[in-house]
Amino acid sequence: MGKHCILVIDMLNDFIGENAALRCPDGEKIVPALRKLMDYGRTRPEDIHIVHIQEAHRKHDADFRVRPVHAVAGTWGSRIIDELKPAGDEYVIPKRRHSGFMYTDLDLYLREENIETVVVTGVWTNVCVRSTASDASYRAYKVIAISDCCASKDEEMHRAGLRDMAIFAKVMTVDEYIKAWEEGEDPWKDAGQPDNKEKGRCCS
């Protein structure tokens, strides 16, 4: 089934928690599921890589024309939350735009490591997670979105992001993802919706 890479997107102090400058209100809720996914991935280092995507803006970033100042490189707000800190040699990729691929070396890393499937998690489902998933698809990677490891401002935005990704990706829960690996099945099987209809318990 090829190698997977779990992308943990923007689980940072400025998005998660009461003191976050641009808080994702449901972000705290997904931490346990994300820890479960990351812990499982770390038991299969030959099959599953973990990469942390870290928003790290410059002080006068153009992004601040439309959103509050947040996640400035080198500040507390741009740091990965303590509960999900990288372990071992897990790669951290800074970004300044929504997509983890935009002006970063993510694609180079994935190709160097012979990754076939990109697994997206983190915040916000309908913004940075969806943008990264779309760019992965454009580059011909298989894409999986873990529904209970993503969050947005509210449930409506979260489900909208999942519905968009379900058109070209496989949307599944962390338990479904782990079960597929344990049973030797390709988690990406039956991905996408050729008829462009919404379906599935994660997206309806």
C-alpha positions in Angstrom: 0.0 0.0 0.0 3.0 2.3 0.1 4.3 4.6 2.8 2.1 7.2 4.5 2.9 10.6 6.0 0.7 12.0 8.7 0.7 15.8 8.5 -0.1 17.5 11.8 -1.1 21.0 10.7 -0.9 24.1 12.9 -1.5 22.5 16.3 0.1 25.7 17.8 -0.3 27.9 20.8 -1.9 30.6 18.8 -4.6 28.3 17.5 -5.2 26.0 20.5 -6.2 27.0 24.0 -7.8 30.0 25.8 -4.8 32.2 25.2 -4.6 31.7 21.5 -4.6 34.8 19.3 -6.6 33.1 16.6 -8.2 30.3 18.6 -9.8 27.3 16.9 -12.5 26.7 19.5 -12.8 22.9 18.8 -9.0 22.4 18.5 -8.6 21.3 22.1 -11.1 18.5 21.5 -9.1 16.7 18.9 -5.8 16.5 20.9 -6.6 13.0 22.4 -7.4 11.5 19.0 -4.4 13.1 17.4 -2.2 11.7 20.2 -3.6 8.3 19.5 -2.9 8.6 15.8 0.6 9.9 16.3 1.4 7.2 18.9 0.2 4.5 16.5 2.3 6.0 13.7 5.4 6.0 15.9 5.0 2.2 16.3 5.4 1.8 12.5 8.3 4.1 11.5 9.0 2.1 8.3 5.4 2.6 7.1 4.3 5.9 8.6 6.1 9.2 8.9 4.9 12.1 11.0 5.6 15.7 9.8 4.5 18.8 11.8 3.4 21.8 9.7 4.0 25.0 11.6 2.6 28.3 10.6 5.4 30.8 11.2 4.8 34.3 9.8 7.1 37.2 9.4 6.3 40.2 11.5 4.6 42.2 8.8 3.2 39.2 6.8 0.6 40.0 4.2 -1.7 37.4 5.9 -2.3 40.0 8.6 -4.2 42.3 6.2 -7.2 40.0 6.5 -6.6 38.2 9.9 -5.3 39.1 13.3 -1.6 38.9 14.0 -0.8 35.3 14.9 1.9 32.6 14.9 4.8 35.0 14.2 8.0 33.0 13.7 10.1 32.6 16.9 7.2 33.5 19.3 5.3 31.4 21.8 2.3 31.5 19.5 4.1 29.8 16.7 5.2 26.9 18.9 3.7 23.4 18.7 1.5 22.7 21.8 3.3 20.7 24.5 0.8 17.8 24.2 1.8 17.2 20.5 5.5 18.1 20.4 7.6 16.3 17.8 9.4 13.2 18.9 12.8 11.9 17.7 13.7 13.1 14.3 10.1 14.1 13.2 10.4 16.8 10.6 9.0 20.3 11.2 8.1 22.4 8.2 7.4 26.1 8.7 4.9 27.8 6.4 3.5 31.3 5.8 0.4 30.4 3.7 -2.6 28.1 4.2 -1.2 25.2 2.3 1.7 23.2 3.8 3.0 22.9 0.2 3.1 26.6 -0.7 6.7 27.8 -0.8 7.9 25.0 1.5 10.0 21.9 1.0 7.1 19.5 1.9 6.9 18.0 -1.6 10.6 17.5 -1.8 10.6 15.7 1.6 7.7 13.4 0.6 9.4 12.5 -2.7 12.8 11.9 -1.0 11.1 9.5 1.5 9.0 7.8 -1.2 5.7 8.7 0.4 2.6 7.8 -1.6 -0.2 8.8 0.8 -0.7 12.0 2.7 -2.8 11.9 5.8 -4.1 15.4 6.9 -5.0 16.4 10.4 -5.0 19.6 12.5 -6.7 23.0 12.1 -8.6 24.6 10.5 -10.4 21.8 8.6 -11.9 24.2 6.0 -8.8 26.4 5.6 -5.2 25.1 6.1 -6.2 21.4 6.2 -8.3 21.5 3.1 -5.7 23.7 1.3 -2.9 21.2 2.1 -5.1 18.3 1.0 -6.0 19.9 -2.3 -2.3 20.7 -3.1 -1.4 17.1 -2.2 -4.0 15.8 -4.7 -2.7 18.2 -7.4 0.7 16.6 -6.9 -0.8 13.1 -7.4 -0.5 11.9 -3.8 -3.3 9.8 -2.4 -5.0 11.8 0.4 -6.7 10.7 3.6 -8.4 13.1 6.0 -8.9 11.9 9.6 -12.2 13.5 10.5 -11.8 13.3 14.3 -8.3 14.6 14.1 -9.4 17.9 12.4 -11.3 20.8 13.8 -12.5 24.3 12.8 -14.3 27.3 14.3 -17.5 25.3 14.6 -19.1 22.0 13.5 -20.6 23.6 10.4 -17.2 24.8 9.1 -15.6 21.5 10.0 -18.2 19.4 8.1 -17.9 21.8 5.1 -14.2 21.2 4.9 -14.7 17.4 5.1 -17.4 17.5 2.4 -15.0 19.4 0.1 -12.1 16.9 0.7 -14.4 13.9 0.4 -14.7 14.6 -3.4 -11.1 13.6 -3.9 -9.9 12.1 -0.6 -10.8 9.3 1.8 -12.4 10.7 4.9 -12.3 8.3 7.9 -11.9 8.3 11.7 -8.7 7.5 13.5 -10.1 4.1 14.6 -11.0 3.2 11.0 -7.5 4.2 9.9 -5.7 2.1 12.5 -8.0 -0.8 11.9 -7.2 -0.8 8.2 -3.5 -1.0 8.9 -3.9 -3.7 11.5 -5.9 -5.8 9.0 -3.4 -5.2 6.2 -5.9 -3.2 4.1 -5.1 0.0 2.2 -6.8 2.8 4.3 -7.2 4.8 1.1 -9.3 2.2 -0.6 -12.6 3.6 -2.0 -11.4 7.2 -1.8 -13.2 10.0 -3.5 -16.7 10.4 -4.9 -16.8 9.9 -8.7 -20.5 10.9 -8.7 -19.7 14.1 -6.7 -22.3 13.3 -4.1 -22.0 13.8 -0.4 -22.0 10.6 1.5 -20.6 8.9 4.6 -21.1 9.5 8.3 -18.2 11.9 8.5 -19.5 14.3 5.9 -23.3 14.2 5.8 
